[in-house]
Structures are given as structure tokens and as C-alpha cells.
Amino acid sequence: MAERYIVIAEEGERSLIEQHLPGCDWPVIVTGVGALNVIRALQDVPRDAELVNIGYAGSSNFAIGTLVEVTEVRLNHPNVTYPEPVLTLRSLPAELSTDTVPVKAVCYSNTDFVLQSDYRDCAFDMELAYIAALGFRHLTALKHVSDNLSLHAYHELTNGVE
């Protein structure tokens, strides 16, 4: 059986595992925030490992508290267009279940906190595209909307990255 891990960016996201994946006892990898931390934390994890990334994300229009199951991930670069691959994610494994029915949507990863966007019906984070770009074949992601593109609201909920 392939290795299985829950991947979170910060310790404060551990509570999301119990909230959205009760009873899940997979080992947890804490990557740190952003691309460089993700690459360093996951570089030696086998690419056939099963990963579930769970964490906080912003959204321009999803209500705070919405659970998003990510269908695909892209980089957030609203000012330029260039060709890049579409990174498609898997559905939540059958043995893991959540009491909340998630919204299925795209997640855009950014190198900084997104404070404004015209993109709708999506989530914004700072890690998922980099996790997916490493080539993991069994990657799922759940994002808990923490804010509507407000760093202040994010801090009030998470006490996260500054």
C-alpha cells in the first residue's frame, strides 16, 4: 500500500482535520507557507503517495466557512497570460468522509496573500499548485474558506502567517 499523508501548511490547520475529516489518522506533514517551504518539505515523499492537502483559503465570493473540494489548481497571475499545464486533482478518497458537502471549485495558488480579485467561484491559497506541480499522482485538496480576501479576517480566524 502506498504511503498516505495529510498535508497542511501551518500547525493551526490541524483543527481542520478533525473538523472536516473526523477519525482520519493519517500522518500529518506540516510544510510551512509558500512554494519554497512546500518543495523542501515534500521533495522526498514518494510521488505515488496519497496526499490530502487541507487548509485555509480565501475566496472573493464563497461564504466564510465554505468547504471547497478542489477539482484543479492553477497559479494566480491575473496580469499576464502564458501557457501552463492544467493540474487536475482527485476526489476525496472513499474511506475519508466529511459531514459537510463541499463545493467543487478551482483553487488559484499565489506567492502572496490575495487581497482583491475579479475571479469568482474559486479559492485562493499559497501552496496547492506547488504541491501538485511536484507530480503527486494521488492528490486531493479540501480548502476551508477563512476570509473574503481580507488579511485581517484571516488573522482573526487563524492566527496564521503574518
C-alpha positions in Angstrom: 0.0 0.0 0.0 1.3 3.5 -0.9 2.1 5.9 1.9 -0.7 8.3 2.9 -0.4 11.8 4.4 -2.4 14.8 5.3 -0.6 17.9 4.2 -1.1 21.2 6.0 0.8 24.5 5.7 0.7 25.6 9.4 0.1 23.9 12.8 -3.1 26.0 13.2 -4.7 24.0 10.3 -4.6 20.7 12.3 -8.1 21.6 13.7 -9.5 21.4 10.1 -8.5 17.7 10.0 -10.8 16.9 13.0 -13.5 19.3 11.8 -13.7 18.0 8.2 -12.1 14.5 8.3 -13.1 13.1 11.7 -11.4 9.9 12.5 -8.6 10.3 9.9 -5.4 9.0 11.5 -3.0 9.5 8.5 0.3 11.0 9.4 0.5 14.8 9.0 3.2 16.7 7.2 3.4 20.5 8.0 5.1 22.2 5.1 5.2 25.8 6.0 3.7 28.5 3.9 4.6 29.1 0.3 6.4 27.4 -2.6 9.9 27.0 -1.2 8.7 25.5 2.1 6.4 23.1 0.2 9.2 21.9 -2.1 11.6 21.4 0.8 9.0 19.6 2.9 7.7 17.3 0.2 10.8 16.7 -2.1 11.5 13.2 -0.6 7.9 12.0 -0.4 7.2 9.2 -3.0 5.2 10.5 -5.9 2.8 7.6 -5.6 1.9 8.6 -2.0 -1.7 9.5 -1.4 -1.9 13.1 -0.2 -4.8 15.2 1.1 -4.0 18.8 1.4 -6.3 20.6 3.8 -6.1 24.2 4.8 -7.4 27.7 4.9 -8.1 29.7 1.7 -9.6 32.9 0.7 -12.4 33.5 -1.8 -13.9 36.6 -3.4 -17.4 35.3 -3.1 -17.8 32.0 -1.2 -19.1 32.5 2.3 -16.6 32.2 5.1 -16.8 28.6 6.4 -17.5 27.1 3.0 -15.7 23.8 2.4 -14.2 23.6 -1.1 -13.1 20.3 -2.8 -10.6 21.4 -5.3 -11.0 20.0 -8.8 -8.0 21.7 -10.4 -5.3 24.1 -9.4 -3.6 26.9 -11.2 -1.2 29.7 -10.4 -2.8 33.1 -9.8 -1.3 35.5 -12.3 -4.2 37.8 -13.4 -2.0 40.4 -15.2 -0.4 38.1 -17.8 -1.3 35.0 -19.8 1.1 32.2 -20.6 0.8 28.5 -21.3 1.0 26.2 -18.3 -0.4 22.8 -17.6 -3.8 22.2 -16.1 -3.3 20.4 -12.8 -6.3 18.2 -12.0 -6.9 16.8 -8.6 -8.7 13.6 -7.4 -11.9 13.4 -5.5 -11.7 12.7 -1.7 -10.8 9.0 -1.1 -13.9 6.9 -0.3 -12.6 5.9 3.2 -12.4 9.6 4.1 -15.6 11.4 4.5 -16.8 14.8 5.6 -20.1 15.7 7.1 -20.1 18.9 5.1 -20.9 18.7 1.4 -18.1 20.6 -0.3 -18.4 23.0 -3.2 -16.3 21.8 -6.1 -14.1 24.6 -7.5 -10.7 25.7 -8.9 -8.0 26.8 -6.5 -5.5 29.5 -7.5 -2.2 29.5 -5.7 -0.3 32.7 -5.3 3.0 33.8 -3.9 1.4 36.3 -1.6 -1.9 36.8 0.1 -4.6 37.7 -2.4 -6.4 40.9 -1.3 -8.5 41.5 -4.4 -9.6 39.6 -7.5 -12.2 39.5 -10.2 -12.1 35.7 -10.1 -15.3 34.2 -8.8 -16.4 30.8 -7.6 -12.9 29.8 -6.6 -10.5 29.6 -3.7 -7.0 31.2 -3.3 -4.1 29.7 -1.3 -0.3 29.8 -1.3 0.7 26.1 -1.5 -1.5 23.8 -3.6 -0.2 24.5 -7.1 3.3 23.8 -5.9 2.3 20.5 -4.3 0.6 19.5 -7.5 3.5 20.6 -9.6 5.8 18.2 -7.8 3.9 15.4 -9.6 2.0 13.6 -6.9 -0.4 11.2 -8.7 -2.9 10.8 -5.9 -3.6 14.4 -4.6 -6.8 15.7 -3.1 -7.4 19.1 -1.6 -10.0 20.5 0.8 -10.0 24.2 1.5 -11.9 25.9 4.3 -12.7 29.5 3.3 -11.3 31.7 6.1 -11.8 35.1 4.5 -13.2 37.1 1.6 -9.7 38.4 0.6 -9.1 40.1 3.9 -5.8 39.6 5.7 -7.4 40.9 8.9 -10.2 38.4 8.8 -7.8 35.6 8.1 -5.7 36.6 11.1 -8.7 36.8 13.4 -9.7 33.2 12.4 -6.4 31.5 12.1 -3.6 33.4 13.9 -1.7 32.3 10.8 1.1 33.7 8.6 1.9 37.4 9.1 
